[in-house]
Amino acid sequence: MVVPIQWEEPFGIVFAESLACGTPVISCPRGALPEIVRPGIDGFLIRSIEEGCQAVARLATIDRAACRRRAEDHFSPGAVVARYRELYARLQARMTQR
């Protein structure tokens, strides 16, 4: 999936959905993209048209099953709920310390 965003994307569910389909992502390192896409593993983060062309040429180096695992491990409902629970537990611990 090639989406060279030009804004500070706060999350971008479309990128997580792409990975869930086993589709590597080519985008720009803006907003949350550096947290979603690991360059050379899940896709590529590009800064120019030339880098974009190079990324397309290197797509065969990306393991699509690894893209899917990334989505399952980090963006699935279970993974998100677990992170929220951890966050709430930390906040609750801080509040009880006061």
N, C-alpha and C positions, 0 to 999 in steps of 0.2 A: 504494500500500500504506500503510495507516494502522496504525502500531504505536507508540502513545505510551508508550514504556518508562518505567519508574519505578525503574530500577536503573542502576548504572554498567557498561553493556555493554562488555566488553573488546574485542570486534570485531563480532560479529553478522553471520555469513555470510548470514543471511536478507536483510539489507539489500543486500549486494553481489549476491545472486541476483536480487533484485527489479530492481535497475538493469540486470543482464544481460538481463533480459526486456524492457527498455525501459519499466519501470514506475517512475514517480516515487515517492519515499518521503516520508511525513509522519511525523515522530517528534519526540522531545524531544532537546534538546542535552545529552545525558548520555553519559558514557563515550566511546567511539570515534565516536559519530555525527557530531560536527562534522568529523571527518576523512573520513568517508564521504560525507556529504550536503553539497553546496554549496547554501545557501539560494537559491531562485529559479532554480537551474540544474538540479539533480538532484531537487529536491523542496523541502521546507520543514521547518525545525526550530521546533517550537511549545512554548509554555510554559503554554498555557491552552486550555480548550475553545473559547473565542471565537477564538483564533488558529488552532485546528484547523479551525473552520468557514470562516474566511477562506482558509486554505490549500487546502481542498477547492474553494472557489469559484475559486481561481487555478490549478488544475491544468492548464487548457488552455494556460497560458503556458509550460509545460515541454515542451521538445523531447525526445520519447521516444528518438529516434536518438542524441541527446547522452547520455542516460542509459546506453544500451547502450555507446557509445564509452568512457564513464567506467569502466564495469566492465571492458571489454577492456583499457584502458590501465593500470588500476591494480590490478585484482583477478584477472586471468586467471592461469593457471599460469605462462605465460611471463613476465608482468610480475613476479610474486612471485619466481620463480627469479632473474630479473635483479637484483632488490633484495637477495636473499640473497647472490648472488655479489659484489655491490658491498660489502656489509657484511663478508663474509669477507675480501675483498681489503684493506679498510681495517684490519681487525683483524690480519691477517697482516703488513701494513706496520708497524703499531705494535709488534708482537712482534719483528720483525727489527731495529727501531731500538734496542731495549733491549740 
